[in-house]
Amino acid sequence: QVQLVESGGGLVQPGGSLRLSCGVSGRIYSINTMGWYRQAPGKERELVATITSGGSPNYADSVKGRFTISRDNAKNTVYLQMNSLKPEDTAVYYCYGNLRTTVLRTYDYWGQGTQVTVSS
């Protein structure tokens, strides 16, 4: 069974840093775009950053210059380095992956979510 497994959330003070990781487990043929989304209490899930299989990143305006997305294709893992964190970054962060799990089709997968809390 294919799963996305996240780690790295936690509590951090404003201005601090955290690094999220998300690995793919299970049998797959290939991985296309991967990324991170977040959902704050009372708000809809929103895009944070995505990265293509070729390594091209895309960021939400609210995190540009502060967050960096990267991936290690050999490890089937995507990372999100978050610097200069603000209280408004507090949310559950979800890993996303578009994975080819059969010869003919790709499917969207989501991680279970990891809590990031920015507070003094």
Salt bridges, closest charged atoms under 4 A:
GLU46 OE2 - ARG38 NE 2.70
ASP61 OD1 - LYS64 NZ 3.13
ASP89 OD1 - ARG38 NH1 2.97
ASP89 OD2 - ARG66 NH1 2.75
